[in-house]
Amino acid sequence: MGEHIAFIGLGSNLNDRPANLVATQNALAGVLTIQRASSLYETEPVDVPNQPWFLNQILVVKCTYSPFDLLKTCLTVEQNLGRVRRAPKGPRTIDLDILLYDELVLDEERDGLSLVIPHPRLHLRKFVLVPLCELAPHHLHPVFKQTMGQLLTTVVDPSLVRLYLKL
């Protein structure tokens, strides 16, 4: 199937957040190639405010997986690292989101899984755009045809995003 470049968002707000991100990177590194990793950002919860703050990071990965196989891999890593889905957008040990996959635009359901690429809220979330701009400010959003940097300058998300650990 060839090699593909994907951007994966990581988030954690339970237990040892930095350790959760490291464990996630280690698990992913066993099955795909991590090319780059953003710094860690501490971010205010957006949709459900009454929960601990998140640590977020974005990875640029190279893989030979189809988008759905990459999604299944991400879900397996979440499960193996103790993710329990109690409430939508609630606290979690780890959350993995496929943000971008090559220049693909996809909205499909298969085998009971739904996958939308690019991530449908990528352009609305400062906690995604800030680390994305660290890694790829000139990367073009395949739907909006604007760079990540341009999207960041127009985002209206008022939530706080602060550097936690520069990598």
DADAZI-V249888 format. One record per backbone hydrogen bond with DSSP energy under -0.5 kcal/mol. CO is the residue of the C=O (numbers start at 0). NH is the residue of the N-H. If there is no record, write none. Layout:
co nh
CO NH
CO NH
//
This chain:
co nh
3 62
4 101
5 7
5 60
6 98
6 99
7 58
8 96
9 56
10 94
11 54
14 16
15 19
16 20
17 21
18 22
19 23
20 24
21 25
22 26
23 27
24 28
25 29
26 29
27 30
27 31
31 33
32 34
32 61
35 59
39 163
39 164
40 42
40 55
41 161
42 53
48 50
53 42
54 11
55 40
56 9
57 37
58 7
58 60
59 34
59 35
60 5
61 32
62 3
65 69
66 70
67 71
68 72
69 73
70 74
71 75
72 76
73 77
74 78
75 79
76 80
77 82
78 81
83 85
86 89
91 12
91 13
94 10
96 8
96 98
98 117
98 118
99 6
100 103
105 116
107 114
109 112
112 109
114 107
116 105
118 121
120 123
120 124
121 124
123 125
124 127
124 128
125 129
127 131
128 132
129 133
130 134
131 135
132 136
135 138
136 148
138 147
140 144
145 140
146 150
147 151
148 152
149 153
150 153
150 154
151 154
159 43
161 41
164 39
//
